[in-house]
Amino acid sequence: MTVAVTGASGQLGRLIVEALLREGAAPVVAVVRDPQKVADLAEQGVDVRQADYDDAAALDRALAGVDRVLLVSGNEFGARVAQHTNVIRAAERAGVRLFVYTSIPNAETNPMTLAQEHRGTEAVLAESTVPHAILRNSWYWENFVGALPHAVESGVLYGAAGEGRVAGAARADYADAAAKVLTTDGHAGAVYELGGSERITYTELAQVISEAAGKPVRYQDLPEADYAAALEAAGKPAAYAGALANADSGIAQGVLDVTSGDLEKLLGRPATPAVEVFRAALS
């Protein structure tokens, strides 16, 4: 059984390939834009194939002979549905037997700006001929790592999430769950709502950061527009700042408060605590 991972040079994609290798999957195909970025994986026996999401012919070559494929969602906002559709169509032409896609929790109703293209991709998959499973990943604890230095130095974590809860997990946990789906049977047609067992508010998140850093950190809630302006003032591009602030508003509405337990069922173990992720980042 040949298993392929697209976007394999990215943070999540690389972790999934590494998890597949630990699972003993073989052969493993890494689909990347720049093969040089995964030269170390090639040295471990991974079949590295070059393609990007805009090149249908290259995708056909990359997925030739592949039985199962995981599409790591792209990061070119505004182009992702078309790009993802290219991968889905290539998988159909290749006769892929299981197509796995990384989406977002509650994609059908999720009001976040970030959810729109996931919803569009899921709609394409629903009408496709390829058997598929959807991994609706909640937030990675690593999403907060960029804010850690300022939060620890200033003693304040800023956001716009109110008292909404986010069921996060380590990126490696989501990677391990993806590898499990790719290497076991019975997942076609499944939609997994994935999040860790820690369902915490940003007030509690600040407390976890305090524990990891050994310094007091409190949470300061802001209106969405004010938080977006603060992010932009800190150097974030306007569109990205707006998307981040909008995501916090979604958290305030509870859309990332995943309670399914699907992640830990797939892992067969507890998810990694947030404090461990933050301690590692701060060290």
PLY file of the C-alpha trace (Angstrom):
ply
format ascii 1.0
element vertex 283
property float x
property float y
property float z
element edge 282
property int vertex1
property int vertex2
end_header
0.00 0.00 0.00
1.50 3.32 -1.11
0.65 6.33 1.06
1.21 9.91 -0.09
1.24 13.14 1.88
0.96 16.47 0.09
2.58 19.58 1.50
5.11 17.25 3.11
7.73 19.95 3.64
5.39 21.94 5.88
5.19 21.65 9.64
2.19 19.30 9.73
3.02 17.40 6.55
6.55 16.56 7.69
5.25 15.32 11.05
2.73 13.08 9.28
5.45 11.56 7.08
7.60 10.95 10.16
4.63 9.35 11.93
4.01 7.09 8.93
7.63 5.98 9.05
7.26 5.17 12.74
4.12 3.19 11.92
6.17 1.15 9.44
4.20 2.33 6.43
5.92 1.67 3.12
6.28 3.00 0.57
5.66 6.59 1.64
5.43 9.38 -0.95
6.15 13.00 0.00
4.65 15.50 -2.44
6.43 18.85 -2.21
7.18 21.95 -4.23
10.88 21.94 -3.36
12.47 18.49 -2.94
15.55 20.00 -1.34
13.50 20.83 1.75
12.90 17.13 2.42
16.27 15.72 1.39
16.56 14.15 4.83
13.28 12.28 4.30
14.55 10.99 0.96
17.60 9.64 2.77
15.20 7.67 5.00
13.64 5.99 1.97
10.72 8.35 1.34
9.77 8.69 -2.33
9.91 12.46 -2.90
7.83 13.74 -5.81
7.63 17.33 -6.96
4.28 19.05 -7.56
2.29 22.04 -6.41
-1.45 22.42 -6.07
-1.75 24.53 -9.23
-0.10 22.02 -11.58
-2.55 19.28 -12.60
-0.03 17.39 -14.72
2.53 17.34 -11.91
-0.15 16.17 -9.48
-1.01 13.31 -11.85
2.63 12.25 -11.82
2.91 12.66 -8.06
-0.15 10.50 -7.28
0.52 7.77 -9.85
0.34 4.39 -8.14
-0.79 5.86 -4.83
-3.41 3.96 -2.80
-4.04 6.48 -0.04
-3.35 10.21 0.03
-3.57 12.91 2.65
-4.13 16.46 1.44
-2.70 18.95 3.89
-4.73 22.08 3.25
-2.82 24.83 1.46
-1.96 28.27 2.78
-2.71 30.44 -0.25
-5.92 31.97 1.06
-8.42 32.74 -1.68
-7.00 30.05 -3.98
-7.36 27.01 -1.78
-10.64 25.55 -3.04
-9.38 25.54 -6.63
-6.02 24.13 -5.57
-7.56 21.44 -3.39
-9.92 20.53 -6.22
-6.88 19.93 -8.44
-5.57 17.40 -5.92
-8.96 15.72 -5.59
-9.30 15.35 -9.35
-5.78 13.94 -9.63
-6.67 11.42 -6.92
-9.77 10.41 -8.86
-7.73 9.90 -12.01
-5.14 7.88 -10.08
-7.78 5.57 -8.63
-6.86 6.47 -5.04
-8.74 4.26 -2.60
-8.79 6.67 0.35
-8.44 10.45 0.28
-7.94 12.20 3.63
-8.32 15.97 4.06
-7.34 18.25 6.95
-10.25 20.60 7.62
-11.59 22.69 10.53
-14.11 21.83 13.29
-17.80 22.19 12.54
-16.98 23.12 8.96
-20.62 23.24 7.81
-21.57 25.98 10.28
-18.24 27.42 11.41
-18.48 31.23 11.04
-14.73 31.84 10.91
-13.32 33.40 7.78
-10.74 30.60 7.84
-13.53 28.00 7.57
-14.93 29.18 4.24
-12.43 27.42 1.99
-12.51 24.28 4.13
-16.28 24.21 3.69
-15.85 24.66 -0.05
-13.31 21.84 -0.24
-15.54 19.50 1.75
-18.35 20.25 -0.73
-16.09 19.24 -3.63
-15.15 16.04 -1.82
-18.79 15.22 -1.12
-19.46 15.17 -4.88
-16.24 13.39 -5.84
-15.89 9.72 -6.72
-12.92 9.08 -4.44
-13.61 7.45 -1.03
-12.61 9.98 1.59
-12.30 10.82 5.27
-12.12 14.27 6.82
-9.94 15.28 9.76
-11.39 18.45 11.25
-8.42 19.65 13.26
-8.96 22.14 16.04
-6.24 24.61 17.02
-2.65 23.53 17.46
-1.15 24.67 20.76
1.72 25.80 18.56
-0.59 28.49 17.16
0.04 30.40 20.38
3.82 30.00 20.41
4.40 33.19 18.44
2.62 35.20 21.13
4.55 33.63 24.01
7.61 35.96 24.15
5.50 39.13 24.28
3.00 37.60 26.71
5.75 36.47 29.08
7.67 39.75 28.82
4.63 42.00 29.24
2.65 39.73 31.53
-0.40 40.05 29.28
-1.89 37.72 26.69
-4.18 39.61 24.33
-7.05 38.15 22.33
-10.71 38.45 21.42
-12.01 35.03 22.48
-14.02 36.09 25.51
-14.76 33.08 27.67
-14.95 30.68 24.74
-13.14 27.39 25.09
-10.65 25.93 22.64
-9.88 22.21 22.59
-6.32 22.35 21.33
-3.63 19.73 20.91
-0.03 19.52 19.81
0.59 19.50 16.07
2.30 16.12 16.49
-0.90 14.69 17.97
-2.85 15.59 14.85
-0.04 14.12 12.74
-0.14 10.84 14.66
-3.93 10.67 14.26
-3.61 11.27 10.52
-1.03 8.50 10.23
-3.38 6.14 12.06
-6.19 6.88 9.59
-3.84 6.40 6.65
-2.53 3.05 7.85
-5.69 1.38 9.16
-9.00 0.42 7.57
-12.60 1.48 8.04
-12.26 5.25 7.70
-13.96 5.92 4.34
-16.93 8.21 4.90
-15.77 9.24 8.38
-15.68 12.82 9.61
-13.51 13.19 12.70
-13.91 16.27 14.91
-10.45 16.44 16.43
-9.42 18.30 19.55
-7.65 17.57 22.80
-9.22 16.93 26.18
-7.99 20.30 27.51
-10.88 22.64 26.72
-9.63 25.95 28.03
-10.53 29.61 27.92
-7.91 32.23 27.14
-7.94 33.16 30.83
-6.94 29.58 31.57
-4.51 29.64 28.65
-2.72 32.58 30.28
-2.45 30.53 33.47
-0.89 27.65 31.50
1.61 30.07 29.96
2.39 31.34 33.47
3.08 27.78 34.59
5.33 27.09 31.61
7.26 30.35 31.93
7.39 30.63 35.70
6.13 34.22 35.40
2.64 35.69 35.91
0.60 36.19 32.73
-2.99 37.39 32.60
-5.48 37.52 29.76
-6.79 40.81 28.39
-9.86 40.46 26.20
-10.39 42.99 23.41
-13.17 43.63 20.89
-12.44 41.88 17.58
-11.74 45.13 15.72
-9.38 46.40 18.44
-7.49 43.12 18.51
-7.14 43.15 14.72
-5.80 46.71 14.91
-3.32 45.71 17.62
-2.07 42.78 15.54
-1.68 45.03 12.52
0.19 47.59 14.62
2.50 44.77 15.72
3.41 44.10 12.09
0.88 41.53 10.92
-0.53 42.13 7.40
-4.02 43.59 7.59
-5.80 40.59 6.06
-3.96 38.14 8.30
-4.58 40.25 11.40
-8.26 40.37 10.55
-8.42 36.61 10.06
-6.73 35.96 13.41
-9.07 38.31 15.25
-12.05 36.77 13.47
-10.86 33.32 14.53
-10.86 34.46 18.15
-14.45 35.60 17.73
-15.25 32.10 16.49
-13.64 30.67 19.60
-15.83 33.00 21.66
-18.83 31.39 19.94
-17.59 27.90 20.86
-16.79 26.52 17.41
-13.42 25.11 18.51
-14.75 23.60 21.73
-14.50 20.04 20.41
-15.98 17.43 22.74
-16.08 14.32 20.51
-13.03 12.59 21.96
-12.15 11.50 18.41
-8.52 12.58 18.65
-7.66 10.51 21.69
-9.64 7.55 20.33
-7.49 7.59 17.19
-4.30 8.13 19.20
-5.06 5.49 21.79
-3.52 7.82 24.37
-4.10 11.23 25.97
-3.29 14.31 23.92
-0.16 16.29 24.77
-0.78 18.91 27.49
-0.45 22.53 26.39
2.06 23.26 29.15
4.49 20.74 27.61
4.27 22.44 24.21
4.84 25.86 25.74
7.73 24.72 27.93
9.44 23.24 24.90
8.91 26.44 22.91
10.20 28.68 25.72
13.27 26.52 26.27
0 1
1 2
2 3
3 4
4 5
5 6
6 7
7 8
8 9
9 10
10 11
11 12
12 13
13 14
14 15
15 16
16 17
17 18
18 19
19 20
20 21
21 22
22 23
23 24
24 25
25 26
26 27
27 28
28 29
29 30
30 31
31 32
32 33
33 34
34 35
35 36
36 37
37 38
38 39
39 40
40 41
41 42
42 43
43 44
44 45
45 46
46 47
47 48
48 49
49 50
50 51
51 52
52 53
53 54
54 55
55 56
56 57
57 58
58 59
59 60
60 61
61 62
62 63
63 64
64 65
65 66
66 67
67 68
68 69
69 70
70 71
71 72
72 73
73 74
74 75
75 76
76 77
77 78
78 79
79 80
80 81
81 82
82 83
83 84
84 85
85 86
86 87
87 88
88 89
89 90
90 91
91 92
92 93
93 94
94 95
95 96
96 97
97 98
98 99
99 100
100 101
101 102
102 103
103 104
104 105
105 106
106 107
107 108
108 109
109 110
110 111
111 112
112 113
113 114
114 115
115 116
116 117
117 118
118 119
119 120
120 121
121 122
122 123
123 124
124 125
125 126
126 127
127 128
128 129
129 130
130 131
131 132
132 133
133 134
134 135
135 136
136 137
137 138
138 139
139 140
140 141
141 142
142 143
143 144
144 145
145 146
146 147
147 148
148 149
149 150
150 151
151 152
152 153
153 154
154 155
155 156
156 157
157 158
158 159
159 160
160 161
161 162
162 163
163 164
164 165
165 166
166 167
167 168
168 169
169 170
170 171
171 172
172 173
173 174
174 175
175 176
176 177
177 178
178 179
179 180
180 181
181 182
182 183
183 184
184 185
185 186
186 187
187 188
188 189
189 190
190 191
191 192
192 193
193 194
194 195
195 196
196 197
197 198
198 199
199 200
200 201
201 202
202 203
203 204
204 205
205 206
206 207
207 208
208 209
209 210
210 211
211 212
212 213
213 214
214 215
215 216
216 217
217 218
218 219
219 220
220 221
221 222
222 223
223 224
224 225
225 226
226 227
227 228
228 229
229 230
230 231
231 232
232 233
233 234
234 235
235 236
236 237
237 238
238 239
239 240
240 241
241 242
242 243
243 244
244 245
245 246
246 247
247 248
248 249
249 250
250 251
251 252
252 253
253 254
254 255
255 256
256 257
257 258
258 259
259 260
260 261
261 262
262 263
263 264
264 265
265 266
266 267
267 268
268 269
269 270
270 271
271 272
272 273
273 274
274 275
275 276
276 277
277 278
278 279
279 280
280 281
281 282
